[in-house]
Amino acid sequence: MDSPAQTPAPVRRVAITPGARRVLDAAARLFYERGIHAVGVDLIAAEAGVTKKTLYDRFGSKEQLVVEYLAARDEHWREFLDERLGAAGKSAEDRVLAVFEASRAWSERFSTRGCSMVNAHAEIDDPRHPAHAVITGQKAWMLALFTSLVGDLAPDRARALARTLMLLHEGALVAYGLDVFPDPLGAAREQARALLEAG
């Protein structure tokens, strides 16, 4: 029997002023390209054209800047995915496959180095870090989405089917980032199609 999921603590966010936007844009690029631990606040401030004092005045800490970076990427992904789900067919199968297609398009455009949440988790595995809830929350949201999408298709096994789809999806994201073989998200989509057609 599954243990009950813990309710994550609310994620604190900060107001994004024009100065904060420059800092966040620079941090997002650097964190994704070089890694969170490898990038210091001096470099972020220099790339943003602000002082370190401005950075700390806006965000308070590097940890909060990491929260904003990951939360902003999550929000952007959800908007991106929502548009594609809106354009997908009405059937559960069409909508599930649209998730894989959206991930493929997103990865080619915004995530050439792999999933930012997976990459961040490789560096931030301490649940006490304020960004940890953003990372795990994003993946929990994806699992809930798959569960919702297959609910009508297989109501008696929706949870198990959603978990299998999630494993296909996340495995494909990791394989994409590692560049192990061509088009892992396309391959995962076809595996998802076969799984759904098998009933």
N, C-alpha and C positions, 0 to 999 in steps of 0.2 A: 504494500500500500504506500502511495506517495505521501511524503511529509508535506504539511501545509506550507505554501510559499510565504516567505516573510514579506511584509509590506515595506517597500523601500522608503527611506526617508525622503521628504520632498527635496527637490534639487533647487538650490538657491541660484537665482539669475540676477544679472545686473542690467541697468539701463545702458543702451548702446548709443552714445553720443557720436558725433562725427569723428572726434579724436579717438574714441574707443573703437570705432569701426576700422580706422586705419591700423590700429594695433591688432585687432582681431583678424583682419585680412592677412596681415603679415604673419601672425602666429599660425594661422590655419595652414598657410602655404608651407611654412618652415616645419611645423609639427608633422605634416603629412609627408613631406619630402625627406626629412632627416631623422624623424623620431622625436618623441616628446622629451626624453631625458637628454638627448644630444643638443637641444636648443635652449640657450639661456635667455634671460630677460634682457641682457645687454644687446644681444643680436636682434631680438624682436623689436626693441625700442629703436635701434639704429635703422632697421629695415622700414619701420613705420614712420620714421622722421619725427619721433617724439623723444622726450626725455624719459629716463627710467621713473622719475617721480610721477610723470603723467600716467605711465602704465600702472603704477601702484595706486595712484589716486582713482583711476577708473575701475580697476579690477581687484585691488587689494592683495593679490598673490598670484603666483604662476599657476597654482592649483585651480583658482577660479577662472583663469584664462583658458585652461584646458577644458574645464566644464563648458564654457561658452563655445569653444571650438567644436566640441563633440555634439553639444546640444543643437548648435546651428546646422551642423551637417545632418543630424537626425531630422530636424524640421524640414530641411531642403529635400531629403530623401522621401519623406512622407508626402510632401506636396507633389514631387515628381511621380511617385507611385500612384497617388490618387488620380492624377490626370490620366495615366495609362489604364487604371482600372475603370475609370469613367468611360473610356473609349473602347473597352473590351466588350465582348458579347455578354449576354445575360446568363449563360450557363456557368455553373460552378467550374467546369473544366476550363472554359475560356478564361475565366478570371484567375484561376490558379496559374495557368500557363502565362498569363499576362504579367504575373509577378516575376517569373523567370526572365521574360523578355525585357521587363523594366530594369531588372538587375543587370542584364547584359548591356543595355544601352547606357545605364548609369556608370557601370564599370569602365566602359570604353571612353566615356566623356569625362568623368570626375574621379575615378578610382583606379587609375592605371597601375598603382602599386598595391592593389588589394583593398579589402574592406578596412576603413578607418577604425571601426569599432574593434575588429579582431586585432588589428595592429596595435591599437591603444591598450587592449587588454594584455597583450604580451609584455607591456611595460608597467601596467597598473593592475595588479591582481589583489591589492589590499582593499577589502570592502570598506575600510574607513576613509579611503581617498574620496573626496567629493565627486570625482568624475566616474567612479565605479558604478554608481547608480544609473548614470546616463548610459553607460555601455551595456549593462545587464538589462536595463529597462528597454533599450532599443531591441534587443534580441527577444525579450519576453513579448514585446509588442508584435514582432514578426510571427512568433509562434501563435499568439492569439489571432492574428490575421488569418493564418493558414487554417486554424481550427474553425473560425467563422466561415471561411470560404467553402470548406468541405462539409459543413454542418448539414446542409440539405441533401448533399450527395450521398453521404454515408453516416446518418445520425447515430447509429449504434457503435461506430468505430471512428468517429471524427477525431478524437484525441490522438489515437494511435496513428491514423493516416496523416494528420497534421505534423506529428513528430517526424515521421518518415520524410515528408516533404521538406521540413525544416532541415533535416540532416542532408538531404540532397542539395538544398539551396546553399547552406553554409559551407558544405564541402566544396561546392563549385566556386564559391567566392574565394576560398583559400587557394584552390588550384589555380584560379585566375591570377591571383597575386603572385604565386610562385612561378607562373608561366611554365607549367610542367608539360601541358599538351594544349593544342589549339581548341578554343571555344568550349571550355568546360561548362559554361552556363547554358549554351545550346544543348550540350550533351545531357545536362541535368534536366533541362526542359523536356527532352524526349523521354528520359526515364520517368519523369513525372507524368507525362502523357500515358505511357504504358501502364503505370501504376493505377491511374484513374480509370483507364479503359478496362483494366482487369476486374474492376468492381469490388 
